[in-house]
Amino acid sequence: MSKATLHTLLKDKDWLIADGATGTNYFANGLQAGDAPELWNIDYPDRVASLHHDFIASGADIILTNSFGGSSSRLKLHGSEDRVVELNQAAAGIARREADSVDRPIIVAGSIGPTGDLIEPLGELSTEDAVNIFAQQANALAEAGVDVIWLETMSSSEELIAAGVGSSKTGLPVVATMTFDTKGRTMMGLSPEQLIDIYRANMSDTIAYGANCGVGASDLVGTMLAMRAYSTDDEILVAKSNCGIPQFVDGEIIYDGTPELMAEYACLVRDIGVRIIGGCCGTTPEHIRAMRSTLESRPAEPPPDVEKLVRLLGPLSEGAEKFYNANNQISDGNGKRVNESRRRRRN
């Protein structure tokens, strides 16, 4: 089989399924709070491979490497800052072998998360150092065979741009997602519209963009409605929601999203026009299987309005609902985005 690319798969298919959670699934397999999942690429490679295998068997078209916290700044917390190349190449190698072991094309995405530090002027990390940190990790992933660099859970424009510059040195396409909280903005105050403007102005290597993690499926669908209203038809959106709402139960964080809820979420974002659909924290292979099965069996419908969104997934957080309605970024429920006149085209 000739090797597929994310470009070719997106050309051939209406939507693709990305995988689910990494860390929260490892907790069920022995990872302890405070441990670095990236060390498992060396210490327990069979466990890392098993989760990739299970996501592929459940229908994922895209798997993310176990390298979210694999930058020198994050590994420093575990005394492993000198192991960036080793750990990232091990992560990519494990995912690559699992992807290549099946008879259908699977995209391996090199996961890169935030540095954990604030960039000047808000923090002490210089832009140059941030770019170098991201470039080191991205190059290690690229050298070990990933198909795309996947930037995720970013919240500041400065860090996202630095990650984009560092990743561009690989020559690989880039997917980038940010995390939006209960007020419809990132932790650093960016709106979905501002995120799109950042991609257009500063990240020409980005093949797709969107949102991941966050509060829960309802808010993330609201974010995707806002992005779709502002994006052009040829811009590819990504949605990777947490599996319901996180709750603290008996000393553990539990996500309340059922496979049925995540299947509804998957169909709603598909109806909005999202092309890459997956899960984030709490999402298991069982959830991914339900999402794919329902997407394949249920015909597309017009984009949802708030009433449908709330009925199927539960209420938006108060701040998010006010934000989206105030900015006229919610569909009218008849397939037309209400702020169509505000859409901007790439220059």
C-alpha positions in Angstrom: 0.0 0.0 0.0 1.3 3.4 -0.9 1.7 5.7 2.0 -1.2 8.1 2.5 -0.9 11.7 3.6 -3.3 13.8 5.6 -3.9 15.8 2.4 -4.9 12.7 0.4 -7.2 11.3 3.1 -9.0 14.6 3.5 -9.4 14.8 -0.3 -10.9 11.3 -0.4 -13.1 11.4 2.8 -15.7 13.8 4.2 -14.4 13.3 7.7 -11.6 11.6 9.6 -11.6 10.1 13.1 -8.7 11.1 15.4 -8.0 9.1 18.5 -8.9 9.9 22.2 -7.1 10.4 25.4 -3.6 9.4 26.2 -2.8 10.2 29.9 -6.3 9.4 31.3 -6.2 6.0 29.6 -2.7 5.4 31.0 -4.0 6.0 34.5 -6.2 3.0 34.1 -3.1 1.0 33.2 -0.9 2.0 36.0 0.3 5.6 35.4 0.5 7.5 38.7 -0.4 11.2 39.2 2.6 13.3 38.6 4.4 10.8 36.5 5.5 11.7 32.9 3.6 9.6 30.3 6.5 10.2 27.9 8.8 8.0 30.0 6.5 5.0 29.2 7.9 5.2 25.6 11.0 3.6 27.0 9.8 2.0 30.3 6.6 0.4 29.0 6.5 0.6 25.2 4.1 -2.3 25.1 1.5 -0.3 27.0 1.9 2.6 24.7 1.6 0.4 21.6 -1.5 -1.3 23.1 -3.4 1.9 23.4 -2.5 2.9 19.8 -3.6 -0.5 18.7 -7.0 -0.2 20.5 -7.7 3.2 19.0 -6.9 1.9 15.5 -9.1 -1.1 16.0 -11.9 1.2 17.2 -11.8 3.1 13.9 -9.3 6.0 14.4 -7.7 7.3 11.1 -5.3 9.5 13.1 -3.3 8.5 16.2 -1.3 11.0 18.2 2.1 10.1 19.6 2.7 9.8 23.3 4.8 13.0 23.4 2.5 15.8 24.6 4.8 16.8 27.4 8.0 15.8 25.5 9.6 19.2 25.3 12.7 20.0 27.3 10.8 22.5 29.5 8.2 19.9 30.5 10.7 17.0 30.8 12.8 19.1 33.1 10.2 18.6 35.8 11.1 15.0 35.8 14.9 15.4 35.4 14.7 14.2 31.8 15.3 17.4 29.8 18.3 15.8 28.1 16.2 12.9 26.7 14.0 15.0 24.3 15.3 13.2 21.2 15.2 9.8 22.7 11.7 10.0 24.1 10.1 11.7 21.2 11.7 9.3 18.6 10.6 6.4 20.7 7.0 7.8 20.8 7.0 8.2 17.1 8.5 4.8 16.4 5.9 3.0 18.5 3.0 4.8 16.8 4.5 4.3 13.4 4.8 0.6 13.8 1.2 0.2 15.0 0.0 2.4 12.1 2.0 0.4 9.5 0.8 -2.9 10.9 -2.8 -2.6 9.5 -4.0 -2.7 6.0 -5.6 0.7 5.8 -3.9 4.2 5.9 -3.3 5.6 9.4 -1.9 9.0 10.0 0.7 9.4 12.7 0.6 12.8 14.3 3.4 14.1 16.4 1.8 15.5 19.5 3.3 18.7 21.0 1.8 20.5 24.0 2.6 23.8 25.7 6.0 24.4 27.3 4.3 25.1 30.7 6.1 28.5 30.8 4.9 32.0 29.9 6.7 33.8 27.1 8.0 37.3 27.5 6.6 39.9 28.4 4.3 37.9 30.6 6.9 35.4 31.6 10.7 34.8 31.5 10.8 32.5 28.5 12.1 34.3 25.4 10.5 33.8 22.0 13.8 32.6 20.6 14.1 29.9 23.3 10.5 28.9 22.9 11.0 28.4 19.1 14.1 26.3 19.8 12.3 24.2 22.4 9.5 23.4 19.9 11.9 22.9 17.0 13.9 20.3 18.9 10.9 18.3 19.7 9.3 18.6 16.3 12.5 17.6 14.5 12.9 14.5 16.7 9.3 13.5 15.9 9.8 14.1 12.2 13.0 12.2 12.0 11.3 9.2 13.5 8.6 9.2 10.9 5.5 11.1 11.9 3.3 12.4 9.1 2.2 15.7 10.6 3.1 17.8 13.6 0.1 18.2 15.9 0.1 21.3 18.2 -2.5 21.0 20.9 -3.9 22.6 24.1 -2.3 25.9 23.4 -3.8 29.0 25.1 -1.6 32.0 24.2 -0.9 33.6 20.8 2.7 34.0 21.6 3.3 30.3 22.4 1.2 29.1 19.4 3.1 31.2 17.0 6.4 30.1 18.5 5.3 26.5 18.2 4.3 27.1 14.6 7.7 28.6 13.8 9.6 25.8 15.5 7.5 23.1 13.8 7.8 24.7 10.3 11.5 23.7 10.4 10.5 20.1 9.8 8.8 20.8 6.5 5.8 18.7 7.6 2.2 20.0 7.6 0.9 21.2 10.9 -2.4 20.8 12.7 -3.0 23.2 15.6 -5.7 23.4 18.3 -6.3 25.6 21.3 -8.3 25.1 24.4 -11.3 27.3 25.2 -12.7 27.7 28.7 -16.0 28.5 30.2 -16.2 32.1 28.8 -15.7 31.0 25.1 -12.1 32.1 25.2 -8.7 30.6 25.9 -7.1 31.1 29.3 -5.2 34.0 27.8 -8.4 35.6 26.5 -8.3 34.7 22.8 -11.6 34.2 21.0 -12.2 31.6 18.2 -12.1 34.4 15.6 -8.7 35.7 16.9 -7.4 32.1 16.7 -8.3 31.9 13.1 -6.6 35.3 12.4 -3.4 34.0 14.0 -3.4 30.9 11.8 -3.9 33.0 8.7 -1.3 35.6 9.5 1.4 33.6 11.1 1.1 29.8 10.4 1.1 29.1 6.6 2.1 25.4 7.2 -1.2 24.8 9.1 -3.3 22.3 7.2 -6.1 22.2 9.8 -7.0 24.1 13.0 -9.6 23.9 15.8 -10.1 23.2 19.5 -9.4 20.4 21.9 -9.9 19.6 25.6 -11.9 22.4 27.4 -14.8 22.0 29.7 -17.0 19.5 27.9 -18.6 18.6 24.6 -21.3 21.3 24.7 -18.8 24.2 25.0 -16.5 22.7 22.4 -19.4 22.4 19.9 -20.2 26.0 20.6 -16.5 26.9 19.8 -16.7 25.0 16.5 -19.9 26.8 15.6 -18.1 30.1 16.1 -15.1 28.9 14.1 -17.2 27.7 11.2 -19.1 31.0 11.1 -15.8 32.8 10.7 -13.9 30.4 8.5 -13.9 29.8 4.8 -15.3 26.7 3.3 -11.8 25.4 2.3 -10.4 25.8 5.8 -10.3 22.4 7.6 -11.6 22.3 11.2 -10.6 20.0 14.0 -12.7 19.1 17.1 -11.3 17.0 19.9 -13.6 17.3 22.9 -13.1 16.0 26.4 -15.4 13.1 27.2 -18.2 15.0 29.0 -17.6 17.1 32.2 -14.7 16.2 34.5 -15.8 15.5 38.1 -13.7 14.8 41.2 -14.9 11.6 42.7 -13.1 9.7 45.5 -9.9 11.4 44.9 -10.0 10.8 41.1 -11.0 12.9 38.1 -13.9 11.1 36.3 -15.4 12.1 33.0 -19.1 11.5 32.7 -19.4 11.3 28.9 -20.9 8.0 27.7 -20.2 6.6 24.3 -23.7 7.7 23.2 -23.0 11.3 24.3 -19.7 11.3 22.4 -21.4 9.9 19.3 -24.0 12.7 19.4 -21.1 15.2 19.8 -19.3 13.7 16.8 -22.4 14.0 14.6 -23.1 17.6 15.7 -19.6 18.8 14.8 -19.8 16.8 11.5 -23.0 18.7 10.7 -21.2 22.0 11.5 -18.6 21.1 8.9 -15.7 19.8 11.0 -13.6 17.4 9.0 -11.3 15.9 11.8 -13.2 14.6 14.8 -11.8 13.0 17.9 -11.8 13.0 21.7 -9.5 14.4 24.4 -9.4 13.7 28.1 -11.5 10.7 29.2 -12.1 9.4 25.7 -11.5 5.7 25.4 -11.4 3.4 22.4 -15.0 2.4 23.3 -16.0 6.1 22.8 -14.1 6.3 19.5 -15.9 3.1 18.2 -19.3 4.6 19.0 -18.4 7.9 17.3 -17.3 6.2 14.1 -20.2 3.8 14.0 -22.8 6.6 14.4 -21.1 8.9 11.9 -21.2 6.1 9.3 -24.8 5.2 9.9 -26.5 8.6 10.6 -27.0 11.0 7.6 -25.7 14.6 7.9 -28.2 17.2 9.1 -28.2 21.1 9.1 -25.9 22.7 11.7 -27.5 22.7 15.2 -28.8 25.6 17.0 -28.3 26.2 20.8 -31.6 24.4 21.6 -30.5 21.2 19.8 -27.0 21.4 21.2 -28.3 21.7 24.8 -30.9 19.0 24.3 -28.4 16.4 23.1 -25.2 17.3 25.1 -26.4 19.4 28.0 -26.1 23.2 28.7 -23.3 25.4 27.6 -21.5 27.1 30.5 -23.1 30.4 31.2 -20.2 32.5 30.1 -19.8 30.5 26.8 -23.5 30.9 25.9 -23.4 34.6 26.5 -20.2 35.0 24.4 -21.5 33.0 21.4 -24.9 34.6 21.3 -23.5 38.1 21.9 -21.2 37.7 18.9 -24.0 36.3 16.7 -21.9 33.1 16.1 -24.6 30.5 16.5 -26.3 28.8 13.6 -30.0 29.6 13.1 -30.7 25.9 12.9 -31.6 25.9 9.2 -28.2 25.3 7.8 -27.3 29.0 7.6 -24.7 30.7 9.8 -26.2 33.8 11.2 -23.1 36.0 10.8 -22.4 35.0 7.2 -21.7 38.6 6.3 -18.9 38.8 8.8 -16.8 36.0 7.3 -13.4 36.9 6.0 -11.4 35.4 3.2 -7.7 34.7 3.2 -5.6 37.4 1.6 
